[in-house]
Amino acid sequence: MTPDKFTVKDTRPVNLDITTFKFPLPAITSILHRISGVALFIATAILLYLLQLSLSSEQGFSEAVAIMDGTLMKIVLWAITTGLFYHLIAGVKHLLMDLGWGETKQGAQLGAQITLGLAVLAAALAGAWIW
């Protein structure tokens, strides 16, 4: 029996379990930047609803203020603000990389650490501002 000339023996390992992947920190910050962008797109609906309610009438403004005084809504607003700050900081990091800064492996690692550090600081400041 002769082997078929179109048959290819593939000996590469197959890993379909995504939980076993070990992503470097710059990859994680890049993925979080994309996730924060999608979350901000969805959060725009909440913010537009509150804006529409507050501009509809004096009673609507009072309702919007009452909604925003709730603990759950403060958490939502904090999450939106934190996502906005993270997206801004990570976007600036990407712009700096487009200019040629932080393109090495060590530079990317340092940039990711700075991005996360500034994002944590911004999240704390946002929490202090909202509460």
N, C-alpha and C positions, 0 to 999 in steps of 0.2 A: 504494500500500500504506500503510495507516495503522498506527501503532504500537499495540500492545495496551495497553489502559489499566492492566493489571496488571503490566506489565514495568517494572522499575525499573533504571535504569542506575546501577551502583555504581562510582564512580570513586575510592573510598577505597583507599589503598595496602594491600597484604596483605603482612605480614611473618610468616612461619611459622618462621623460623630463630631459635630462642631464644638461640643463642650471640651474636647481634648486639645483644641487649638490654643496656642499661647501667643497672643497678639502683643507686639511691642507697644509701649506707652504712646508714641506718636500716632500709631494706627488707632488706638482707643480714643484719643482726643479727636482725631479726624472723624471717626464714626459718631462720636457724641456731638460733633458740630453738625453733622447731617441730621441726627435725631432732633437736636434742638431747633433746627430750621423747620422741620415738619411739625414739631410741637407748637412752634410760634405761629405757623400757618393756621393750625386748628384753634389756637388760643385767640386768634383774631376775631373769631365768631363770638366768643364770650365778651371780649372788650367792646366790640361793636354793639352787642345787645345792651350792655350797660350804658354806653354812650347814647344810644337811641332812647332808652328808657329815661335817662337823665335829661334829655333835651325835649322830651314830649310835653311835659307840663311841670308845674311846681310839685304836684303830687307824685309824678313819675320821678322827679329828682329825689324826693324824700324816700321813695321806694328803693331807688338805686343806692342811696346812702345807707339805708337799713340793710340791704343785701350785703353791701361791702363791709358792714360792721360785724358780720357773723364770723365766727372762728374758722369755719370751713372755707368761706370765701377769702379770708385773709391768707390761708394756706395756699389756695389756688392762685391768688395774686402774687404771693411770694414765689411760687413755682414759675409763674409766667415771667416775673421780673428776673429771677435767677437764670432762666433759660435765655432771656434776652441779653443779659450781661455776658453769659458764657458764649453765646453765638457771636456777639460783638468782639469779645477778646480773641476767640479762636479765628474769627475772620481777619482781624488785624494780623494775627500770627501768619495766616496763609498769605496775606498781602506782602508781609515782610519776606516770606519765603519766595514769592514771585520776584522780589527784588534781588534775590540771591543770598539772603541771610538765613542761616540755619539749614542749609541743604545737606550738610554732612550728617553722618549718623549721630555724632555727639551733639551737633547743633540742633538736630531734630529732637533729641532726648531732652536737652536743656529747654528748648522752646515749649515742649509738651509739659514739662514740670512748671515752668513759669505760667503757662496758660492755666493749669489746674490750680496753682497757688493764687493767682489773681481772681479766678472764678470763685474759689472758696471765700476769699476776702470780700468780693462783691456780693456773694450770697449772704454773708453775715451782715454787711451794711444794708442790704435790701430788707433783711429781717428786722433790723433795728428801725429802719425807716417805716415799715408797714405797721409794726406793733409799737 
